[in-house]
Amino acid sequence: MLISPQSLLDNLRSDVRAMSAYHVPDASGLIKLDAMENPYELPAELKQQLAAHLAEVALNRYPVPTYSGLQNALKTYANIPDGFATILGNGSDELIHLLSMALSKTPAENHHERPVILAPAPSFVMYRASALLNHVQYVEVDLVETDNGFQLDPMAMVMAIEEHRPALVYLPFPNNPTGAQFDRADMVAVIEAAHQRQAFVVIDEAYQPFASYTWMNDLAQFENLLVMRTVSKLGLAGVRLGYMVGRSDVIGELDKVRPPYNINVLTEAAVTFILQHSEVLEQQARQIRSTRTELMTALRAMHGLHVFDSDANFVLVRFPDVDAAFEGLKARGVLVKNMTRVHPMLRYCLRLTVGSVEENQNLIDAIRTLV
Ligand SMILES: *Cc1c(COP(=O)(O)O)cnc(C)c1O
């Protein structure tokens, strides 16, 4: 042995070594309501057609990196307006990384400062992780708790844009982990302040299938806007496909950072095929929206819980004794996400994914025995 394992690891970035890995808890044997997955599978007949379709895919060939078939399918499915371009990611997680990478100028080319990404807090954890991994400064502006759930503090956001001059602002709509859509007027105030300072705004519409509004048709109005989507929450979390729409000059530059074959041929074929039958997924999303309402009504009838508004496929709920509720649910076979130590504003909160009718009933029955 010529080198010690320690000196090998010393080659790695110290901030990487100080990080903790993204933890995915073991859900075996449990009702899995911790990750915003669609509980429904594709109908058996469609699965068979899909299998036959995938059997024809040439696995010995690299993908064709323009992905034009998939691009066209997405354009039709998502009503992407003419004149705008789309970049594909291996999940929107990859697009978030590509954005950080593309704007991680050295201090020398950025007025001797680190570039800045700004986002509300609490929000999606990947914004911060990808910024820090790319040496981009990450600035958070706290949300405010209102009668309509957690909302933007538009004044604080605008002031932070003035102070920190971010290159990019994330606006998750609806927000994860809080669930509600932000008020449109507040969003516009932030988009306009960012526009004045030549900053991009990425509206992350991961939960669009369950929301009541999309910003896709606002792209023409705000030239600094990018709209990011994913098929994950729609019901295809396993295939890993995200996409982002914006001005073609901007997308053209970002596309240079994308690994050319990032979407594998099976993902490409599967999503292109399934989007020809998108009414199946849309029907499932409708079902999830209506059971979300039923779940929220049942929880709001229980004493001592605070149920936040949701436009997504999960509900944030504040419990009197959150750790006991989390462990009690697990003991009753239901895995949810404990948010209490994630952010001070999420103290006492669990995030509950809306499951199937039966899973929701199990969840409700379990909570009833606990409160
Ligand atoms: C789940 C989620 C994503 C990431 O989804 P992918 O599976 O990587 O496409 C992006 N943004 C938000 C807010 C999410 O909750």
The ligand as a Tripos MOL2 file, in Angstrom:
@<TRIPOS>MOLECULE
LIG
   15    15     1     0     0
SMALL
NO_CHARGES

@<TRIPOS>ATOM
      1 C1        -39.7180   17.0590   -7.5400 C.3       1 LIG1
      2 C2        -39.2830   18.4250   -7.8930 C.ar      1 LIG1
      3 C3        -38.4080   18.6750   -8.9520 C.ar      1 LIG1
      4 C4        -37.5250   17.6300   -9.5840 C.3       1 LIG1
      5 O1        -38.0840   16.7120  -10.3150 O.3       1 LIG1
      6 P1        -37.2970   15.7060  -11.2530 P.3       1 LIG1
      7 O2        -37.8240   14.4000  -10.8030 O.co2     1 LIG1
      8 O3        -35.8220   15.8310  -11.0720 O.co2     1 LIG1
      9 O4        -37.7200   16.1030  -12.6170 O.co2     1 LIG1
     10 C5        -38.1320   19.9830   -9.3110 C.ar      1 LIG1
     11 N1        -38.6590   20.9980   -8.6340 N.ar      1 LIG1
     12 C6        -39.4780   20.8030   -7.5920 C.ar      1 LIG1
     13 C7        -40.0230   21.9840   -6.8830 C.3       1 LIG1
     14 C8        -39.8050   19.5210   -7.1770 C.ar      1 LIG1
     15 O5        -40.5680   19.3400   -6.1030 O.3       1 LIG1
@<TRIPOS>BOND
     1     1     2 1
     2     2     3 ar
     3     2    14 ar
     4     3     4 1
     5     3    10 ar
     6     4     5 1
     7     5     6 1
     8     6     7 2
     9     6     8 1
    10     6     9 1
    11    10    11 ar
    12    11    12 ar
    13    12    13 1
    14    12    14 ar
    15    14    15 1
@<TRIPOS>SUBSTRUCTURE
     1 LIG1         1 GROUP 0 **** ****
